[in-house]
Each structure stands twice: as structure tokens, then as C-alpha cells.
Amino acid sequence: MKLQLLTILGILASLVSFNPVRAENPAQVKQLLETGECYQCDLSGADLREAHLIGADLREANLEGANLLGANLEGADLTGANLEGANFTAAFLTNASFIKADLDGVNFTAATIIDADVSGASMIGIDLTNATVYNTGIAIGGGE
């Protein structure tokens, strides 16, 4: 009995260690990068560093925990998107729409946020360290 249990545990351990879990859908990441459109896509945990997503349609997309370091999202529509815990360090977010988006825990360190619409967005615990924010309803402390 002990030998069977050890064998099963060994097999499970090898499966866990050799198959990293990735939440994002690779086909949808490719779609976004090629077309700039990804309505309701699952991009959670996606690596989108330095991506050029100017005018991208990301309405109701799941970008929870995504890495958008240095990405350009000028004019992007993130209405209703889940951005909880996403990394927007040094991202460019001019004229972006975050209407009713979940921005809880988002890292906006050194980001440029100008004329963005955050109407109805949840912004608990956002980080605006060294961010440039103009004509946008957010400030240090995450108030609207």
C-alpha cells in the first residue's frame, strides 16, 4: 500500500513540476497582437511587455495579473475589463477607457495616464508611484 501511494505521489509531483500552469489563452494573445481586437478574451497572466496596443478593443477582457510593462495602450478600450493585479509600470495610457473596470491592486508605477476615463471603476490599492496623471479621475490613494 505504501509503495502504491509513493508511486502515485511521485507521478503527480512529476506532472506538476514539468507542466507550468498558464492562464492566458495563447490563441487570444496572438489575436490581440495581430488584430488589436480581443473582446472578452482571457489574457490573465499574459506577458504583454512593450506591446503596441494602440486603440485595442479589450472590452470585458480578463487581464488579471497580466504584465503590460512599457506597453502602449493609447486610446485602448478596457471598458468592464478585469485588470486586478496587472502590471502597467511605465505604460502609456492616454485616452484609454477604464469605464467600470476592475483596477484593484494595479501597478501604475511611472505610467503616463492622461485623459483616461475611469468612470465607475474599482481602484482599491492601486500604485501610482511616479506616475504622470492628468485629466483623469484617479489620484494617490485610488480615489475617483
Biotite code that builds the C-alpha atoms (Angstrom):
import biotite.structure as struc

atoms = struc.array([
    struc.Atom([0.000, 0.000, 0.000], chain_id="A", res_id=1, res_name="MET", atom_name="CA", element="C"),
    struc.Atom([2.799, 2.440, 0.900], chain_id="A", res_id=2, res_name="LYS", atom_name="CA", element="C"),
    struc.Atom([4.620, 1.644, -2.336], chain_id="A", res_id=3, res_name="LEU", atom_name="CA", element="C"),
    struc.Atom([1.494, 2.394, -4.414], chain_id="A", res_id=4, res_name="GLN", atom_name="CA", element="C"),
    struc.Atom([0.954, 5.665, -2.580], chain_id="A", res_id=5, res_name="LEU", atom_name="CA", element="C"),
    struc.Atom([4.580, 6.710, -3.088], chain_id="A", res_id=6, res_name="LEU", atom_name="CA", element="C"),
    struc.Atom([4.356, 5.801, -6.773], chain_id="A", res_id=7, res_name="THR", atom_name="CA", element="C"),
    struc.Atom([1.206, 7.869, -7.248], chain_id="A", res_id=8, res_name="ILE", atom_name="CA", element="C"),
    struc.Atom([2.698, 10.818, -5.378], chain_id="A", res_id=9, res_name="LEU", atom_name="CA", element="C"),
    struc.Atom([5.858, 10.574, -7.493], chain_id="A", res_id=10, res_name="GLY", atom_name="CA", element="C"),
    struc.Atom([3.851, 10.644, -10.714], chain_id="A", res_id=11, res_name="ILE", atom_name="CA", element="C"),
    struc.Atom([1.783, 13.614, -9.537], chain_id="A", res_id=12, res_name="LEU", atom_name="CA", element="C"),
    struc.Atom([4.899, 15.513, -8.473], chain_id="A", res_id=13, res_name="ALA", atom_name="CA", element="C"),
    struc.Atom([6.498, 14.979, -11.872], chain_id="A", res_id=14, res_name="SER", atom_name="CA", element="C"),
    struc.Atom([3.374, 16.221, -13.656], chain_id="A", res_id=15, res_name="LEU", atom_name="CA", element="C"),
    struc.Atom([3.243, 19.362, -11.554], chain_id="A", res_id=16, res_name="VAL", atom_name="CA", element="C"),
    struc.Atom([6.924, 20.161, -11.967], chain_id="A", res_id=17, res_name="SER", atom_name="CA", element="C"),
    struc.Atom([7.017, 19.680, -15.762], chain_id="A", res_id=18, res_name="PHE", atom_name="CA", element="C"),
    struc.Atom([3.761, 21.372, -16.747], chain_id="A", res_id=19, res_name="ASN", atom_name="CA", element="C"),
    struc.Atom([3.766, 25.047, -15.795], chain_id="A", res_id=20, res_name="PRO", atom_name="CA", element="C"),
    struc.Atom([0.298, 26.493, -15.452], chain_id="A", res_id=21, res_name="VAL", atom_name="CA", element="C"),
    struc.Atom([-0.518, 29.399, -17.739], chain_id="A", res_id=22, res_name="ARG", atom_name="CA", element="C"),
    struc.Atom([-3.910, 31.002, -17.524], chain_id="A", res_id=23, res_name="ALA", atom_name="CA", element="C"),
    struc.Atom([-3.919, 33.006, -20.719], chain_id="A", res_id=24, res_name="GLU", atom_name="CA", element="C"),
    struc.Atom([-5.215, 31.622, -23.974], chain_id="A", res_id=25, res_name="ASN", atom_name="CA", element="C"),
    struc.Atom([-2.266, 31.706, -26.458], chain_id="A", res_id=26, res_name="PRO", atom_name="CA", element="C"),
    struc.Atom([-4.616, 31.951, -29.453], chain_id="A", res_id=27, res_name="ALA", atom_name="CA", element="C"),
    struc.Atom([-6.267, 35.005, -27.940], chain_id="A", res_id=28, res_name="GLN", atom_name="CA", element="C"),
    struc.Atom([-2.905, 36.631, -27.159], chain_id="A", res_id=29, res_name="VAL", atom_name="CA", element="C"),
    struc.Atom([-1.953, 36.113, -30.818], chain_id="A", res_id=30, res_name="LYS", atom_name="CA", element="C"),
    struc.Atom([-5.321, 37.526, -31.932], chain_id="A", res_id=31, res_name="GLN", atom_name="CA", element="C"),
    struc.Atom([-4.792, 40.636, -29.817], chain_id="A", res_id=32, res_name="LEU", atom_name="CA", element="C"),
    struc.Atom([-1.273, 41.250, -31.073], chain_id="A", res_id=33, res_name="LEU", atom_name="CA", element="C"),
    struc.Atom([-2.240, 40.707, -34.729], chain_id="A", res_id=34, res_name="GLU", atom_name="CA", element="C"),
    struc.Atom([-5.618, 42.478, -34.865], chain_id="A", res_id=35, res_name="THR", atom_name="CA", element="C"),
    struc.Atom([-5.805, 44.743, -31.806], chain_id="A", res_id=36, res_name="GLY", atom_name="CA", element="C"),
    struc.Atom([-9.183, 43.224, -31.002], chain_id="A", res_id=37, res_name="GLU", atom_name="CA", element="C"),
    struc.Atom([-9.876, 40.820, -28.174], chain_id="A", res_id=38, res_name="CYS", atom_name="CA", element="C"),
    struc.Atom([-13.361, 41.403, -26.779], chain_id="A", res_id=39, res_name="TYR", atom_name="CA", element="C"),
    struc.Atom([-13.992, 39.213, -23.689], chain_id="A", res_id=40, res_name="GLN", atom_name="CA", element="C"),
    struc.Atom([-10.645, 37.405, -24.117], chain_id="A", res_id=41, res_name="CYS", atom_name="CA", element="C"),
    struc.Atom([-8.848, 35.503, -21.371], chain_id="A", res_id=42, res_name="ASP", atom_name="CA", element="C"),
    struc.Atom([-5.468, 37.187, -21.149], chain_id="A", res_id=43, res_name="LEU", atom_name="CA", element="C"),
    struc.Atom([-4.967, 36.576, -17.440], chain_id="A", res_id=44, res_name="SER", atom_name="CA", element="C"),
    struc.Atom([-1.281, 36.342, -16.616], chain_id="A", res_id=45, res_name="GLY", atom_name="CA", element="C"),
    struc.Atom([-0.314, 37.217, -20.198], chain_id="A", res_id=46, res_name="ALA", atom_name="CA", element="C"),
    struc.Atom([3.116, 38.675, -20.918], chain_id="A", res_id=47, res_name="ASP", atom_name="CA", element="C"),
    struc.Atom([2.373, 41.771, -22.986], chain_id="A", res_id=48, res_name="LEU", atom_name="CA", element="C"),
    struc.Atom([5.508, 43.758, -22.114], chain_id="A", res_id=49, res_name="ARG", atom_name="CA", element="C"),
    struc.Atom([6.248, 46.572, -24.573], chain_id="A", res_id=50, res_name="GLU", atom_name="CA", element="C"),
    struc.Atom([3.192, 45.592, -26.675], chain_id="A", res_id=51, res_name="ALA", atom_name="CA", element="C"),
    struc.Atom([1.804, 48.203, -29.075], chain_id="A", res_id=52, res_name="HIS", atom_name="CA", element="C"),
    struc.Atom([-1.918, 48.055, -28.337], chain_id="A", res_id=53, res_name="LEU", atom_name="CA", element="C"),
    struc.Atom([-2.929, 51.488, -29.597], chain_id="A", res_id=54, res_name="ILE", atom_name="CA", element="C"),
    struc.Atom([-6.721, 51.623, -29.898], chain_id="A", res_id=55, res_name="GLY", atom_name="CA", element="C"),
    struc.Atom([-7.071, 47.965, -28.854], chain_id="A", res_id=56, res_name="ALA", atom_name="CA", element="C"),
    struc.Atom([-10.539, 46.605, -28.111], chain_id="A", res_id=57, res_name="ASP", atom_name="CA", element="C"),
    struc.Atom([-10.152, 44.870, -24.754], chain_id="A", res_id=58, res_name="LEU", atom_name="CA", element="C"),
    struc.Atom([-13.699, 45.382, -23.519], chain_id="A", res_id=59, res_name="ARG", atom_name="CA", element="C"),
    struc.Atom([-14.617, 42.897, -20.792], chain_id="A", res_id=60, res_name="GLU", atom_name="CA", element="C"),
    struc.Atom([-11.290, 41.084, -21.229], chain_id="A", res_id=61, res_name="ALA", atom_name="CA", element="C"),
    struc.Atom([-9.679, 39.260, -18.326], chain_id="A", res_id=62, res_name="ASN", atom_name="CA", element="C"),
    struc.Atom([-6.196, 40.704, -17.859], chain_id="A", res_id=63, res_name="LEU", atom_name="CA", element="C"),
    struc.Atom([-5.869, 39.749, -14.206], chain_id="A", res_id=64, res_name="GLU", atom_name="CA", element="C"),
    struc.Atom([-2.196, 39.617, -13.294], chain_id="A", res_id=65, res_name="GLY", atom_name="CA", element="C"),
    struc.Atom([-1.090, 40.449, -16.858], chain_id="A", res_id=66, res_name="ALA", atom_name="CA", element="C"),
    struc.Atom([2.294, 42.088, -17.431], chain_id="A", res_id=67, res_name="ASN", atom_name="CA", element="C"),
    struc.Atom([1.904, 45.233, -19.550], chain_id="A", res_id=68, res_name="LEU", atom_name="CA", element="C"),
    struc.Atom([5.199, 46.848, -18.532], chain_id="A", res_id=69, res_name="LEU", atom_name="CA", element="C"),
    struc.Atom([6.022, 49.599, -21.018], chain_id="A", res_id=70, res_name="GLY", atom_name="CA", element="C"),
    struc.Atom([3.013, 48.778, -23.204], chain_id="A", res_id=71, res_name="ALA", atom_name="CA", element="C"),
    struc.Atom([1.347, 51.472, -25.318], chain_id="A", res_id=72, res_name="ASN", atom_name="CA", element="C"),
    struc.Atom([-2.424, 51.397, -24.821], chain_id="A", res_id=73, res_name="LEU", atom_name="CA", element="C"),
    struc.Atom([-3.195, 54.870, -26.160], chain_id="A", res_id=74, res_name="GLU", atom_name="CA", element="C"),
    struc.Atom([-6.915, 55.021, -26.937], chain_id="A", res_id=75, res_name="GLY", atom_name="CA", element="C"),
    struc.Atom([-7.477, 51.410, -25.841], chain_id="A", res_id=76, res_name="ALA", atom_name="CA", element="C"),
    struc.Atom([-10.969, 50.414, -24.720], chain_id="A", res_id=77, res_name="ASP", atom_name="CA", element="C"),
    struc.Atom([-10.779, 48.420, -21.474], chain_id="A", res_id=78, res_name="LEU", atom_name="CA", element="C"),
    struc.Atom([-14.407, 49.022, -20.507], chain_id="A", res_id=79, res_name="THR", atom_name="CA", element="C"),
    struc.Atom([-15.523, 46.399, -18.000], chain_id="A", res_id=80, res_name="GLY", atom_name="CA", element="C"),
    struc.Atom([-12.146, 44.632, -18.092], chain_id="A", res_id=81, res_name="ALA", atom_name="CA", element="C"),
    struc.Atom([-10.713, 42.734, -15.133], chain_id="A", res_id=82, res_name="ASN", atom_name="CA", element="C"),
    struc.Atom([-7.248, 44.224, -14.607], chain_id="A", res_id=83, res_name="LEU", atom_name="CA", element="C"),
    struc.Atom([-6.852, 43.168, -10.985], chain_id="A", res_id=84, res_name="GLU", atom_name="CA", element="C"),
    struc.Atom([-3.179, 42.941, -10.063], chain_id="A", res_id=85, res_name="GLY", atom_name="CA", element="C"),
    struc.Atom([-1.970, 43.818, -13.586], chain_id="A", res_id=86, res_name="ALA", atom_name="CA", element="C"),
    struc.Atom([1.405, 45.500, -14.079], chain_id="A", res_id=87, res_name="ASN", atom_name="CA", element="C"),
    struc.Atom([1.204, 48.747, -16.064], chain_id="A", res_id=88, res_name="PHE", atom_name="CA", element="C"),
    struc.Atom([4.647, 50.002, -14.992], chain_id="A", res_id=89, res_name="THR", atom_name="CA", element="C"),
    struc.Atom([5.829, 52.690, -17.450], chain_id="A", res_id=90, res_name="ALA", atom_name="CA", element="C"),
    struc.Atom([2.784, 52.039, -19.671], chain_id="A", res_id=91, res_name="ALA", atom_name="CA", element="C"),
    struc.Atom([1.304, 54.776, -21.875], chain_id="A", res_id=92, res_name="PHE", atom_name="CA", element="C"),
    struc.Atom([-2.459, 55.079, -21.253], chain_id="A", res_id=93, res_name="LEU", atom_name="CA", element="C"),
    struc.Atom([-3.543, 58.351, -22.867], chain_id="A", res_id=94, res_name="THR", atom_name="CA", element="C"),
    struc.Atom([-7.242, 58.477, -23.840], chain_id="A", res_id=95, res_name="ASN", atom_name="CA", element="C"),
    struc.Atom([-7.796, 54.922, -22.585], chain_id="A", res_id=96, res_name="ALA", atom_name="CA", element="C"),
    struc.Atom([-11.215, 53.858, -21.321], chain_id="A", res_id=97, res_name="SER", atom_name="CA", element="C"),
    struc.Atom([-11.393, 52.024, -17.998], chain_id="A", res_id=98, res_name="PHE", atom_name="CA", element="C"),
    struc.Atom([-15.152, 52.528, -17.525], chain_id="A", res_id=99, res_name="ILE", atom_name="CA", element="C"),
    struc.Atom([-16.447, 50.052, -14.899], chain_id="A", res_id=100, res_name="LYS", atom_name="CA", element="C"),
    struc.Atom([-13.109, 48.184, -14.990], chain_id="A", res_id=101, res_name="ALA", atom_name="CA", element="C"),
    struc.Atom([-11.594, 46.354, -12.019], chain_id="A", res_id=102, res_name="ASP", atom_name="CA", element="C"),
    struc.Atom([-8.317, 48.164, -11.341], chain_id="A", res_id=103, res_name="LEU", atom_name="CA", element="C"),
    struc.Atom([-7.845, 46.795, -7.822], chain_id="A", res_id=104, res_name="ASP", atom_name="CA", element="C"),
    struc.Atom([-4.180, 46.267, -6.999], chain_id="A", res_id=105, res_name="GLY", atom_name="CA", element="C"),
    struc.Atom([-2.955, 47.554, -10.383], chain_id="A", res_id=106, res_name="VAL", atom_name="CA", element="C"),
    struc.Atom([0.637, 48.786, -10.552], chain_id="A", res_id=107, res_name="ASN", atom_name="CA", element="C"),
    struc.Atom([0.747, 52.094, -12.454], chain_id="A", res_id=108, res_name="PHE", atom_name="CA", element="C"),
    struc.Atom([4.304, 52.951, -11.329], chain_id="A", res_id=109, res_name="THR", atom_name="CA", element="C"),
    struc.Atom([5.829, 55.506, -13.738], chain_id="A", res_id=110, res_name="ALA", atom_name="CA", element="C"),
    struc.Atom([2.843, 55.138, -16.095], chain_id="A", res_id=111, res_name="ALA", atom_name="CA", element="C"),
    struc.Atom([1.524, 58.034, -18.188], chain_id="A", res_id=112, res_name="THR", atom_name="CA", element="C"),
    struc.Atom([-2.237, 58.356, -17.712], chain_id="A", res_id=113, res_name="ILE", atom_name="CA", element="C"),
    struc.Atom([-3.750, 61.355, -19.493], chain_id="A", res_id=114, res_name="ILE", atom_name="CA", element="C"),
    struc.Atom([-7.430, 61.936, -20.331], chain_id="A", res_id=115, res_name="ASP", atom_name="CA", element="C"),
    struc.Atom([-8.366, 58.373, -19.305], chain_id="A", res_id=116, res_name="ALA", atom_name="CA", element="C"),
    struc.Atom([-11.983, 57.618, -18.378], chain_id="A", res_id=117, res_name="ASP", atom_name="CA", element="C"),
    struc.Atom([-12.251, 55.687, -15.110], chain_id="A", res_id=118, res_name="VAL", atom_name="CA", element="C"),
    struc.Atom([-15.980, 56.239, -14.505], chain_id="A", res_id=119, res_name="SER", atom_name="CA", element="C"),
    struc.Atom([-17.343, 53.550, -12.209], chain_id="A", res_id=120, res_name="GLY", atom_name="CA", element="C"),
    struc.Atom([-14.007, 51.715, -11.997], chain_id="A", res_id=121, res_name="ALA", atom_name="CA", element="C"),
    struc.Atom([-12.908, 49.973, -8.812], chain_id="A", res_id=122, res_name="SER", atom_name="CA", element="C"),
    struc.Atom([-9.471, 51.282, -7.789], chain_id="A", res_id=123, res_name="MET", atom_name="CA", element="C"),
    struc.Atom([-8.633, 49.798, -4.402], chain_id="A", res_id=124, res_name="ILE", atom_name="CA", element="C"),
    struc.Atom([-4.921, 49.627, -3.645], chain_id="A", res_id=125, res_name="GLY", atom_name="CA", element="C"),
    struc.Atom([-3.559, 50.981, -6.923], chain_id="A", res_id=126, res_name="ILE", atom_name="CA", element="C"),
    struc.Atom([0.089, 52.066, -7.064], chain_id="A", res_id=127, res_name="ASP", atom_name="CA", element="C"),
    struc.Atom([0.693, 55.455, -8.717], chain_id="A", res_id=128, res_name="LEU", atom_name="CA", element="C"),
    struc.Atom([4.329, 55.878, -7.635], chain_id="A", res_id=129, res_name="THR", atom_name="CA", element="C"),
    struc.Atom([5.998, 58.349, -10.035], chain_id="A", res_id=130, res_name="ASN", atom_name="CA", element="C"),
    struc.Atom([3.013, 58.143, -12.410], chain_id="A", res_id=131, res_name="ALA", atom_name="CA", element="C"),
    struc.Atom([2.030, 61.105, -14.577], chain_id="A", res_id=132, res_name="THR", atom_name="CA", element="C"),
    struc.Atom([-1.731, 61.581, -14.217], chain_id="A", res_id=133, res_name="VAL", atom_name="CA", element="C"),
    struc.Atom([-3.689, 64.429, -15.894], chain_id="A", res_id=134, res_name="TYR", atom_name="CA", element="C"),
    struc.Atom([-7.384, 64.945, -16.571], chain_id="A", res_id=135, res_name="ASN", atom_name="CA", element="C"),
    struc.Atom([-8.170, 61.530, -15.112], chain_id="A", res_id=136, res_name="THR", atom_name="CA", element="C"),
    struc.Atom([-10.307, 60.812, -12.053], chain_id="A", res_id=137, res_name="GLY", atom_name="CA", element="C"),
    struc.Atom([-7.626, 58.989, -10.071], chain_id="A", res_id=138, res_name="ILE", atom_name="CA", element="C"),
    struc.Atom([-5.077, 60.211, -7.576], chain_id="A", res_id=139, res_name="ALA", atom_name="CA", element="C"),
    struc.Atom([-2.778, 58.936, -4.866], chain_id="A", res_id=140, res_name="ILE", atom_name="CA", element="C"),
    struc.Atom([-4.935, 56.719, -2.673], chain_id="A", res_id=141, res_name="GLY", atom_name="CA", element="C"),
    struc.Atom([-7.091, 55.449, -5.564], chain_id="A", res_id=142, res_name="GLY", atom_name="CA", element="C"),
    struc.Atom([-9.994, 57.874, -5.230], chain_id="A", res_id=143, res_name="GLY", atom_name="CA", element="C"),
    struc.Atom([-12.242, 58.680, -8.145], chain_id="A", res_id=144, res_name="GLU", atom_name="CA", element="C"),
])
